[in-house]
Amino acid sequence: MPNRPALLAQLGRIDKRFAAVLVTSRGSASETKAIADQDGEIARLFAASPGTLYLLRPDLHIAGRWKAAAPDEILKTASLCLGSETP
């Protein structure tokens, strides 16, 4: 995702509990916590491909999944999950 740091900053302004976790088969990213998925099991279980973004609610239920990140949709979904915006 080209503007990931900006999206993460906006999510942090909505609620400080939001944290980015990157599932990767290699290395790690500086702005995220990284989980190694060397055998691809996590990606397989969640049908994730490179670039897939999942938004987890504070209770860790999946609130949304985007194969191609759409920042406006992600931010709106985050606000809805926290009750700060109405549909």
C-alpha positions as CSV (number, residue, x, y, z in Angstrom):
1,M,0.0,0.0,0.0
2,P,1.6,3.2,-1.1
3,N,0.4,5.5,1.7
4,R,0.4,3.1,4.6
5,P,2.1,5.4,7.2
6,A,-0.6,8.1,6.6
7,L,-3.4,5.6,7.0
8,L,-1.9,4.2,10.2
9,A,-1.5,7.7,11.6
10,Q,-5.2,8.5,10.8
11,L,-6.3,5.2,12.5
12,G,-4.2,6.2,15.5
13,R,-6.1,9.5,15.7
14,I,-9.4,7.7,15.6
15,D,-8.3,5.4,18.5
16,K,-4.9,4.9,20.0
17,R,-5.6,1.1,20.4
18,F,-5.3,0.6,16.6
19,A,-2.0,-1.2,15.8
20,A,-0.7,-2.4,12.5
21,V,0.5,-6.0,12.2
22,L,2.2,-7.2,9.1
23,V,2.1,-10.9,8.2
24,T,5.1,-11.5,6.0
25,S,7.1,-14.3,4.5
26,R,10.2,-12.3,4.7
27,G,11.8,-9.4,6.8
28,S,9.7,-6.9,8.7
29,A,8.4,-3.4,8.3
30,S,9.6,-0.5,10.4
31,E,6.1,0.9,11.2
32,T,4.4,-2.3,12.1
33,K,4.7,-5.4,14.3
34,A,5.7,-8.3,12.1
35,I,4.5,-11.9,12.2
36,A,6.5,-14.4,10.2
37,D,4.4,-16.7,8.0
38,Q,7.2,-18.6,6.3
39,D,5.0,-21.6,5.3
40,G,2.1,-19.4,4.2
41,E,-0.4,-21.0,6.7
42,I,-1.7,-17.6,8.0
43,A,-2.2,-16.3,4.5
44,R,-4.0,-19.5,3.5
45,L,-6.3,-19.5,6.5
46,F,-7.4,-15.9,5.9
47,A,-7.3,-16.0,2.1
48,A,-4.8,-13.2,2.1
49,S,-2.6,-12.2,-0.8
50,P,0.1,-9.6,-0.8
51,G,-1.5,-6.2,0.0
52,T,-4.6,-7.6,1.7
53,L,-5.6,-5.5,4.7
54,Y,-7.7,-6.7,7.6
55,L,-9.2,-4.3,10.2
56,L,-9.8,-5.9,13.6
57,R,-12.2,-4.5,16.1
58,P,-10.9,-3.8,19.6
59,D,-12.4,-7.2,20.6
60,L,-10.2,-8.8,17.8
61,H,-13.1,-9.7,15.6
62,I,-12.5,-9.0,11.9
63,A,-14.3,-5.8,11.0
64,G,-13.3,-5.6,7.3
65,R,-11.0,-7.0,4.7
66,W,-9.7,-5.3,1.6
67,K,-7.7,-7.0,-1.1
68,A,-6.7,-3.5,-2.3
69,A,-6.6,-1.0,0.5
70,A,-9.2,1.8,0.2
71,P,-8.2,4.3,2.9
72,D,-11.6,6.2,3.0
73,E,-13.5,2.9,3.4
74,I,-11.1,1.6,6.1
75,L,-11.3,4.9,8.1
76,K,-15.1,4.9,7.8
77,T,-15.3,1.2,8.9
78,A,-13.0,2.0,11.9
79,S,-15.2,4.9,13.0
80,L,-18.4,2.8,12.6
81,C,-16.8,0.0,14.8
82,L,-16.1,2.5,17.5
83,G,-19.6,4.1,17.3
84,S,-18.2,7.5,16.2
85,E,-20.0,7.6,12.9
86,T,-23.4,6.5,11.7
87,P,-23.9,4.7,8.4
